[in-house]
Amino acid sequence: MLGPQNQSTSLQRLNHAEKMIVHALELSGLAMDELANSTGPRTDVLDGHCGEFMQSMKEIQTTLREEIKSACDYRPFEKCDYGARISNEICCQKLEYIAEKLDRMKKTIVQFNDDANLTS
């Protein structure tokens, strides 16, 4: 189960992934600028931007995959006893209702017997 410390770590990793996405977009912009260069693209610079872009994509994919897997593994209500407690409480209320009805029936029977004894 994730505690507050793990949640902040997860948030930090997602924040880092967001920054990597922004960096990847910047790299793609630099590559586009290089392709649009009036003197023609410099192959070494373009290769560097593209290589760094691909590495960033790999890191982003790995980070997001791990975070998604972690989120899927996290089940905050897995050990929760709320359902059992509510079910138990409903059963108790039903028993109280039945006991109340049985008491009324007993009183009615006793009253009927008393009335029958008085008339005999």
DSSP file (Angstrom, degrees, kcal/mol; ACC not computed):
  #  RESIDUE AA STRUCTURE BP1 BP2  ACC     N-H-->O    O-->H-N    N-H-->O    O-->H-N    TCO  KAPPA ALPHA  PHI   PSI    X-CA   Y-CA   Z-CA
    1    1 A M              0   0    0      0, 0.0     2,-0.4     0, 0.0     5,-0.1   0.000 360.0 360.0 360.0 140.3    0.0    0.0    0.0
    2    2 A L        -     0   0    0      4,-0.1     0, 0.0     3,-0.1     0, 0.0  -0.621 360.0-161.9 -81.2 129.0    1.3    3.4   -0.8
    3    3 A G     >  -     0   0    0     -2,-0.4     4,-2.3     1,-0.0     5,-0.2  -0.428  40.7 -88.8 -97.1-179.9    2.0    5.7    2.1
    4    4 A P  H  > S+     0   0    0      0, 0.0     4,-2.1     0, 0.0     5,-0.2   0.861 127.7  53.1 -57.8 -36.4    2.4    9.5    2.0
    5    5 A Q  H  > S+     0   0    0      1,-0.2     4,-2.0     2,-0.2     5,-0.1   0.933 110.5  45.9 -67.0 -44.3    6.1    9.1    1.3
    6    6 A N  H  > S+     0   0    0      1,-0.2     4,-2.6     2,-0.2    -1,-0.2   0.859 110.2  55.1 -66.3 -34.6    5.6    6.8   -1.7
    7    7 A Q  H  X S+     0   0    0     -4,-2.3     4,-2.7     2,-0.2    -1,-0.2   0.925 108.7  46.6 -64.1 -43.7    2.9    9.1   -3.0
    8    8 A S  H  X S+     0   0    0     -4,-2.1     4,-2.4     2,-0.2    -1,-0.2   0.884 112.1  51.6 -67.3 -35.2    5.2   12.1   -3.0
    9    9 A T  H  X S+     0   0    0     -4,-2.0     4,-2.3     2,-0.2    -2,-0.2   0.915 110.8  48.3 -64.1 -42.2    7.9   10.0   -4.6
   10   10 A S  H  X S+     0   0    0     -4,-2.6     4,-2.5     2,-0.2    -2,-0.2   0.914 111.6  49.4 -63.4 -43.6    5.4    9.0   -7.3
   11   11 A L  H  X S+     0   0    0     -4,-2.7     4,-2.5     1,-0.2    -2,-0.2   0.884 110.1  51.6 -63.2 -38.0    4.4   12.6   -7.8
   12   12 A Q  H  X S+     0   0    0     -4,-2.4     4,-2.4     2,-0.2    -2,-0.2   0.907 109.7  49.2 -65.5 -40.7    8.0   13.5   -8.1
   13   13 A R  H  X S+     0   0    0     -4,-2.3     4,-2.3     2,-0.2    -2,-0.2   0.906 112.3  48.0 -65.5 -40.4    8.6   10.8  -10.7
   14   14 A L  H  X S+     0   0    0     -4,-2.5     4,-2.3     2,-0.2    -2,-0.2   0.889 110.9  51.2 -67.1 -37.6    5.6   12.1  -12.7
   15   15 A N  H  X S+     0   0    0     -4,-2.5     4,-2.1     2,-0.2    -2,-0.2   0.904 110.2  49.6 -63.3 -40.7    6.8   15.6  -12.4
   16   16 A H  H  X S+     0   0    0     -4,-2.4     4,-2.2     2,-0.2    -2,-0.2   0.904 109.2  52.1 -64.3 -40.5   10.2   14.5  -13.7
   17   17 A A  H  X S+     0   0    0     -4,-2.3     4,-2.1     2,-0.2    -2,-0.2   0.895 107.7  52.6 -61.9 -39.9    8.4   12.7  -16.6
   18   18 A E  H  X S+     0   0    0     -4,-2.3     4,-2.2     1,-0.2    -1,-0.2   0.918 109.2  48.7 -61.6 -43.3    6.5   15.9  -17.4
   19   19 A K  H  X S+     0   0    0     -4,-2.1     4,-2.4     1,-0.2    -1,-0.2   0.874 109.3  52.9 -64.8 -36.2    9.8   17.8  -17.5
   20   20 A M  H  X S+     0   0    0     -4,-2.2     4,-2.5     2,-0.2    -1,-0.2   0.871 107.6  51.8 -66.4 -35.7   11.3   15.1  -19.8
   21   21 A I  H  X S+     0   0    0     -4,-2.1     4,-2.3     2,-0.2    -2,-0.2   0.927 110.0  48.2 -64.5 -44.9    8.3   15.5  -22.1
   22   22 A V  H  X S+     0   0    0     -4,-2.2     4,-2.2     1,-0.2    -2,-0.2   0.919 112.1  49.8 -60.7 -43.1    8.9   19.3  -22.3
   23   23 A H  H  X S+     0   0    0     -4,-2.4     4,-2.5     1,-0.2    -2,-0.2   0.900 108.8  52.3 -62.7 -40.7   12.6   18.6  -23.0
   24   24 A A  H  X S+     0   0    0     -4,-2.5     4,-2.3     1,-0.2    -1,-0.2   0.890 108.7  50.5 -63.0 -38.9   11.7   16.2  -25.7
   25   25 A L  H  X S+     0   0    0     -4,-2.3     4,-2.2     2,-0.2    -1,-0.2   0.901 109.6  50.6 -64.8 -39.6    9.5   18.8  -27.3
   26   26 A E  H  X S+     0   0    0     -4,-2.2     4,-2.4     2,-0.2    -2,-0.2   0.913 109.7  50.9 -63.0 -41.4   12.3   21.3  -27.2
   27   27 A L  H  X S+     0   0    0     -4,-2.5     4,-2.4     1,-0.2    -2,-0.2   0.900 108.8  50.5 -63.0 -40.7   14.6   18.8  -28.8
   28   28 A S  H  X S+     0   0    0     -4,-2.3     4,-2.3     1,-0.2    -1,-0.2   0.892 110.1  50.9 -65.7 -36.7   12.1   18.2  -31.6
   29   29 A G  H  X S+     0   0    0     -4,-2.2     4,-2.5     2,-0.2    -2,-0.2   0.904 109.8  49.5 -63.5 -41.6   11.9   21.9  -32.1
   30   30 A L  H  X S+     0   0    0     -4,-2.4     4,-2.3     2,-0.2    -2,-0.2   0.891 110.6  50.5 -64.6 -38.8   15.7   22.2  -32.3
   31   31 A A  H  X S+     0   0    0     -4,-2.4     4,-2.4     2,-0.2    -2,-0.2   0.912 110.6  49.2 -65.1 -41.4   15.8   19.3  -34.8
   32   32 A M  H  X S+     0   0    0     -4,-2.3     4,-1.9     2,-0.2    -2,-0.2   0.909 110.4  50.9 -63.8 -41.4   13.1   21.1  -36.9
   33   33 A D  H  < S+     0   0    0     -4,-2.5     4,-0.3     1,-0.2    -1,-0.2   0.907 110.2  50.1 -60.2 -41.2   15.2   24.3  -36.7
   34   34 A E  H >< S+     0   0    0     -4,-2.3     3,-1.0     1,-0.2    -2,-0.2   0.896 109.6  50.1 -65.9 -39.2   18.2   22.4  -37.9
   35   35 A L  H 3< S+     0   0    0     -4,-2.4    -1,-0.2     1,-0.2    -2,-0.2   0.833 110.7  50.6 -66.4 -30.7   16.3   20.9  -40.8
   36   36 A A  T 3< S+     0   0    0     -4,-1.9    -1,-0.2    -5,-0.2    -2,-0.2   0.426  79.9 131.7 -86.8   1.2   15.1   24.4  -41.7
   37   37 A N    X   -     0   0    0     -3,-1.0     3,-1.7    -4,-0.3    -3,-0.1  -0.308  59.8-136.4 -57.8 131.2   18.6   25.8  -41.7
   38   38 A S  T 3  S+     0   0    0      1,-0.3    -1,-0.2     2,-0.1    -4,-0.0   0.775 104.5  49.7 -64.1 -26.7   19.2   27.8  -44.9
   39   39 A T  T 3  S-     0   0    0      1,-0.3    -1,-0.3     3,-0.0    -2,-0.1   0.421 125.8 -95.4 -90.9   1.9   22.7   26.4  -45.3
   40   40 A G    <   -     0   0    0     -3,-1.7    -1,-0.3    -6,-0.1     2,-0.1  -0.014  52.4 -58.7  99.0 153.3   21.3   22.8  -44.8
   41   41 A P        -     0   0    0      0, 0.0     2,-0.7     0, 0.0    -6,-0.1  -0.402  44.6-126.5 -71.5 141.0   21.2   20.7  -41.8
   42   42 A R     >  -     0   0    0      1,-0.2     4,-2.8    -2,-0.1     5,-0.2  -0.795  18.5-149.7 -85.6 117.1   24.3   19.8  -39.9
   43   43 A T  H  > S+     0   0    0     -2,-0.7     4,-2.9     1,-0.2     5,-0.2   0.870  92.5  51.0 -58.9 -43.0   24.2   16.0  -39.7
   44   44 A D  H  > S+     0   0    0      2,-0.2     4,-2.0     1,-0.2    -1,-0.2   0.902 113.6  44.8 -65.0 -40.2   26.2   15.8  -36.4
   45   45 A V  H  > S+     0   0    0      2,-0.2     4,-2.4     1,-0.2    -2,-0.2   0.922 115.0  48.2 -68.0 -44.1   23.9   18.3  -34.7
   46   46 A L  H  X S+     0   0    0     -4,-2.8     4,-2.7     1,-0.2     5,-0.2   0.911 111.3  50.2 -63.0 -43.0   20.7   16.7  -36.1
   47   47 A D  H  X S+     0   0    0     -4,-2.9     4,-2.8    -5,-0.2     5,-0.2   0.897 110.2  51.4 -60.9 -40.7   22.0   13.2  -35.1
   48   48 A G  H  X S+     0   0    0     -4,-2.0     4,-2.3    -5,-0.2    -2,-0.2   0.931 112.2  44.7 -63.3 -46.1   22.6   14.5  -31.6
   49   49 A H  H  X S+     0   0    0     -4,-2.4     4,-2.4     2,-0.2    -2,-0.2   0.923 116.0  46.9 -63.6 -44.2   19.2   16.1  -31.2
   50   50 A C  H  X S+     0   0    0     -4,-2.7     4,-2.5     2,-0.2    -2,-0.2   0.904 112.6  49.2 -66.8 -40.6   17.5   12.9  -32.6
   51   51 A G  H  X S+     0   0    0     -4,-2.8     4,-2.2    -5,-0.2    -1,-0.2   0.923 113.5  45.7 -63.3 -44.3   19.5   10.6  -30.4
   52   52 A E  H  X S+     0   0    0     -4,-2.3     4,-2.4    -5,-0.2    -2,-0.2   0.877 111.8  53.2 -66.4 -37.1   18.7   12.6  -27.3
   53   53 A F  H  X S+     0   0    0     -4,-2.4     4,-2.5     2,-0.2    -2,-0.2   0.935 109.9  47.2 -61.7 -46.9   15.1   12.8  -28.3
   54   54 A M  H  X S+     0   0    0     -4,-2.5     4,-2.1     1,-0.2    -2,-0.2   0.887 112.0  50.3 -64.5 -38.9   14.9    9.0  -28.7
   55   55 A Q  H  X S+     0   0    0     -4,-2.2     4,-2.3     2,-0.2    -1,-0.2   0.904 110.4  50.2 -64.7 -41.1   16.6    8.5  -25.3
   56   56 A S  H  X S+     0   0    0     -4,-2.4     4,-2.8     1,-0.2    -2,-0.2   0.914 109.0  51.7 -62.5 -42.8   14.1   10.9  -23.7
   57   57 A M  H  X S+     0   0    0     -4,-2.5     4,-2.7     1,-0.2    -1,-0.2   0.902 109.5  50.1 -60.9 -40.8   11.2    9.0  -25.3
   58   58 A K  H  X S+     0   0    0     -4,-2.1     4,-2.4     2,-0.2    -1,-0.2   0.927 112.4  46.4 -63.5 -45.4   12.6    5.7  -23.9
   59   59 A E  H  X S+     0   0    0     -4,-2.3     4,-2.7     2,-0.2    -2,-0.2   0.900 113.3  49.5 -64.0 -41.8   12.9    7.2  -20.4
   60   60 A I  H  X S+     0   0    0     -4,-2.8     4,-2.9     2,-0.2     5,-0.3   0.941 111.6  48.6 -62.1 -47.5    9.5    8.8  -20.5
   61   61 A Q  H  X S+     0   0    0     -4,-2.7     4,-2.4    -5,-0.2    -2,-0.2   0.918 113.3  47.0 -60.0 -45.0    7.9    5.5  -21.7
   62   62 A T  H  X S+     0   0    0     -4,-2.4     4,-2.3     2,-0.2    -1,-0.2   0.932 113.9  47.5 -63.3 -46.3    9.7    3.5  -18.9
   63   63 A T  H  X S+     0   0    0     -4,-2.7     4,-2.2     1,-0.2    -2,-0.2   0.933 114.7  45.1 -61.9 -47.2    8.7    6.0  -16.2
   64   64 A L  H  X S+     0   0    0     -4,-2.9     4,-2.6     1,-0.2     5,-0.2   0.887 111.4  53.0 -66.7 -38.1    5.1    6.2  -17.2
   65   65 A R  H  X S+     0   0    0     -4,-2.4     4,-2.5    -5,-0.3    -1,-0.2   0.926 111.1  47.0 -61.1 -44.4    4.8    2.4  -17.6
   66   66 A E  H  X S+     0   0    0     -4,-2.3     4,-2.5     2,-0.2    -2,-0.2   0.896 112.9  48.9 -64.6 -40.4    6.2    2.0  -14.0
   67   67 A E  H  X S+     0   0    0     -4,-2.2     4,-2.4     2,-0.2    -2,-0.2   0.889 111.9  48.4 -68.2 -38.8    3.8    4.6  -12.7
   68   68 A I  H  X S+     0   0    0     -4,-2.6     4,-2.2     2,-0.2    -2,-0.2   0.925 112.9  48.2 -65.8 -44.0    0.8    3.1  -14.4
   69   69 A K  H  X S+     0   0    0     -4,-2.5     4,-1.8    -5,-0.2    -2,-0.2   0.913 112.2  49.4 -61.6 -42.7    1.8   -0.4  -13.1
   70   70 A S  H  X S+     0   0    0     -4,-2.5     4,-1.2     1,-0.2    -1,-0.2   0.901 110.6  49.9 -63.2 -41.6    2.3    1.1   -9.6
   71   71 A A  H  < S+     0   0    0     -4,-2.4    -1,-0.2     1,-0.2    -2,-0.2   0.865 110.2  50.7 -66.4 -35.3   -1.1    2.8   -9.8
   72   72 A C  H  < S+     0   0    0     -4,-2.2    -1,-0.2     1,-0.2    -2,-0.2   0.833 109.3  51.2 -71.0 -31.8   -2.8   -0.5  -10.9
   73   73 A D  H  < S+     0   0    0     -4,-1.8     2,-0.6    -5,-0.2    -1,-0.2   0.740  90.1  94.4 -74.9 -22.7   -1.2   -2.4   -8.0
   74   74 A Y     <  +     0   0    0     -4,-1.2    -4,-0.0    -5,-0.2    -3,-0.0  -0.601  47.0 170.7 -78.1 117.3   -2.4    0.2   -5.5
   75   75 A R    >   -     0   0    0     -2,-0.6     3,-1.5     1,-0.1     4,-0.3  -0.819   8.7-178.3-128.2  90.6   -5.7   -1.0   -4.0
   76   76 A P  T 3  S+     0   0    0      0, 0.0     3,-0.3     0, 0.0    -1,-0.1   0.759  83.3  42.5 -65.2 -25.2   -6.6    1.3   -1.1
   77   77 A F  T >  S+     0   0    0      1,-0.2     3,-1.3     2,-0.1     5,-0.1   0.271  80.8 106.2-104.8  12.3   -9.8   -0.5   -0.1
   78   78 A E  T <  S+     0   0    0     -3,-1.5    -1,-0.2     1,-0.3    -4,-0.0   0.887  91.9  30.3 -59.4 -41.1   -8.5   -4.0   -0.5
   79   79 A K  T 3  S+     0   0    0     -4,-0.3    -1,-0.3    -3,-0.3     2,-0.2   0.138  91.4 129.6-105.3  19.8   -8.3   -4.6    3.2
   80   80 A C    <   -     0   0    0     -3,-1.3     3,-0.2     1,-0.1     4,-0.2  -0.536  43.1-162.9 -76.9 137.6  -11.2   -2.4    4.1
   81   81 A D     >  +     0   0    0     -2,-0.2     4,-2.6     1,-0.2     5,-0.2   0.155  58.0 111.9-105.1  18.1  -13.9   -3.9    6.3
   82   82 A Y  H  > S+     0   0    0      1,-0.2     4,-2.7     2,-0.2     5,-0.2   0.928  77.0  49.4 -58.0 -48.7  -16.6   -1.3    5.5
   83   83 A G  H  > S+     0   0    0      1,-0.2     4,-2.5    -3,-0.2    -1,-0.2   0.916 113.0  46.6 -58.3 -45.6  -18.8   -3.7    3.7
   84   84 A A  H  > S+     0   0    0      2,-0.2     4,-2.3     1,-0.2    -1,-0.2   0.891 112.7  49.9 -65.5 -39.6  -18.6   -6.3    6.4
   85   85 A R  H  X S+     0   0    0     -4,-2.6     4,-2.4     2,-0.2    -2,-0.2   0.918 112.4  46.6 -66.4 -42.4  -19.3   -3.7    9.1
   86   86 A I  H  X S+     0   0    0     -4,-2.7     4,-2.6     2,-0.2     5,-0.2   0.927 112.7  50.0 -65.2 -44.2  -22.3   -2.3    7.2
   87   87 A S  H  X S+     0   0    0     -4,-2.5     4,-2.2    -5,-0.2    -1,-0.2   0.912 111.8  48.9 -59.1 -42.9  -23.7   -5.8    6.6
   88   88 A N  H  X S+     0   0    0     -4,-2.3     4,-2.2     2,-0.2    -1,-0.2   0.905 110.8  50.0 -63.3 -42.6  -23.3   -6.6   10.3
   89   89 A E  H  X S+     0   0    0     -4,-2.4     4,-2.2     2,-0.2    -2,-0.2   0.896 109.7  50.5 -65.2 -40.1  -25.0   -3.4   11.3
   90   90 A I  H  X S+     0   0    0     -4,-2.6     4,-2.3     2,-0.2    -1,-0.2   0.913 109.8  51.0 -63.7 -42.1  -28.0   -4.1    8.9
   91   91 A C  H  X S+     0   0    0     -4,-2.2     4,-2.4     1,-0.2    -2,-0.2   0.902 109.1  51.2 -61.6 -41.2  -28.3   -7.6   10.4
   92   92 A C  H  X S+     0   0    0     -4,-2.2     4,-2.4     1,-0.2    -1,-0.2   0.908 109.8  49.4 -62.9 -41.6  -28.3   -6.1   13.9
   93   93 A Q  H  X S+     0   0    0     -4,-2.2     4,-2.1     2,-0.2    -2,-0.2   0.888 110.4  50.8 -65.3 -38.3  -31.1   -3.7   13.0
   94   94 A K  H  X S+     0   0    0     -4,-2.3     4,-2.6     2,-0.2    -2,-0.2   0.918 110.3  49.6 -63.6 -43.0  -33.1   -6.6   11.4
   95   95 A L  H  X S+     0   0    0     -4,-2.4     4,-2.8     1,-0.2    -2,-0.2   0.902 109.9  50.8 -63.8 -40.7  -32.7   -8.6   14.6
   96   96 A E  H  X S+     0   0    0     -4,-2.4     4,-2.2     2,-0.2    -1,-0.2   0.905 110.9  49.4 -61.9 -41.0  -33.8   -5.6   16.7
   97   97 A Y  H  X S+     0   0    0     -4,-2.1     4,-2.2     2,-0.2    -2,-0.2   0.920 112.7  46.7 -64.0 -44.7  -36.9   -5.2   14.5
   98   98 A I  H  X S+     0   0    0     -4,-2.6     4,-2.6     2,-0.2    -2,-0.2   0.912 111.6  51.0 -64.7 -42.7  -37.7   -8.9   14.8
   99   99 A A  H  X S+     0   0    0     -4,-2.8     4,-2.3     1,-0.2    -1,-0.2   0.898 109.9  51.0 -61.5 -40.0  -37.2   -8.9   18.6
  100  100 A E  H  X S+     0   0    0     -4,-2.2     4,-2.0     2,-0.2    -2,-0.2   0.919 111.3  47.3 -62.5 -45.0  -39.6   -5.9   18.8
  101  101 A K  H  X S+     0   0    0     -4,-2.2     4,-2.5     1,-0.2    -2,-0.2   0.891 111.2  51.3 -64.1 -40.7  -42.2   -7.7   16.7
  102  102 A L  H  X S+     0   0    0     -4,-2.6     4,-2.6     2,-0.2    -1,-0.2   0.892 108.1  52.2 -65.2 -38.9  -41.9  -10.8   18.8
  103  103 A D  H  X S+     0   0    0     -4,-2.3     4,-2.4     2,-0.2    -1,-0.2   0.912 110.5  48.1 -61.8 -42.1  -42.3   -8.8   22.0
  104  104 A R  H  X S+     0   0    0     -4,-2.0     4,-2.5     2,-0.2    -2,-0.2   0.908 111.4  50.0 -64.1 -41.9  -45.5   -7.2   20.6
  105  105 A M  H  X S+     0   0    0     -4,-2.5     4,-2.4     2,-0.2    -2,-0.2   0.914 110.6  50.0 -62.7 -41.4  -46.8  -10.7   19.6
  106  106 A K  H  X S+     0   0    0     -4,-2.6     4,-2.8     2,-0.2    -2,-0.2   0.916 110.9  49.0 -62.7 -44.0  -46.1  -12.0   23.1
  107  107 A K  H  X S+     0   0    0     -4,-2.4     4,-2.7     1,-0.2    -1,-0.2   0.901 111.1  50.6 -62.4 -40.4  -47.9   -9.1   24.7
  108  108 A T  H  X S+     0   0    0     -4,-2.5     4,-2.5     2,-0.2    -2,-0.2   0.912 112.0  46.9 -63.8 -42.7  -50.9   -9.7   22.4
  109  109 A I  H  X S+     0   0    0     -4,-2.4     4,-2.7     2,-0.2    -2,-0.2   0.925 113.4  48.2 -64.5 -45.1  -51.0  -13.4   23.3
  110  110 A V  H  X S+     0   0    0     -4,-2.8     4,-2.6     1,-0.2    -2,-0.2   0.926 113.5  47.4 -61.9 -44.0  -50.7  -12.6   27.0
  111  111 A Q  H  X S+     0   0    0     -4,-2.7     4,-2.5     2,-0.2    -2,-0.2   0.896 111.8  50.7 -64.3 -40.1  -53.5  -10.0   26.7
  112  112 A F  H  X S+     0   0    0     -4,-2.5     4,-2.4     2,-0.2    -2,-0.2   0.922 111.8  47.2 -63.1 -44.3  -55.6  -12.4   24.7
  113  113 A N  H  X S+     0   0    0     -4,-2.7     4,-2.3     2,-0.2    -2,-0.2   0.902 112.0  50.3 -64.6 -40.7  -55.1  -15.1   27.4
  114  114 A D  H  X S+     0   0    0     -4,-2.6     4,-1.8     2,-0.2    -2,-0.2   0.919 112.2  47.3 -63.3 -42.7  -55.9  -12.6   30.2
  115  115 A D  H  X S+     0   0    0     -4,-2.5     4,-1.6     1,-0.2    -2,-0.2   0.879 112.1  50.5 -64.8 -38.5  -59.1  -11.5   28.4
  116  116 A A  H  X S+     0   0    0     -4,-2.4     4,-1.0     1,-0.2    -2,-0.2   0.874 109.9  49.8 -68.3 -37.0  -60.1  -15.2   27.8
  117  117 A N  H  < S+     0   0    0     -4,-2.3    -1,-0.2     1,-0.2    -2,-0.2   0.843 109.1  52.9 -69.5 -33.3  -59.6  -16.0   31.5
  118  118 A L  H  < S+     0   0    0     -4,-1.8    -1,-0.2     1,-0.2    -2,-0.2   0.856 110.0  47.3 -71.1 -34.4  -61.7  -13.0   32.5
  119  119 A T  H  <        0   0    0     -4,-1.6    -1,-0.2     1,-0.2    -2,-0.2   0.673 360.0 360.0 -82.3 -16.0  -64.6  -14.1   30.3
  120  120 A S     <        0   0    0     -4,-1.0    -1,-0.2    -5,-0.1    -2,-0.2   0.500 360.0 360.0 -85.7 360.0  -64.6  -17.7   31.4
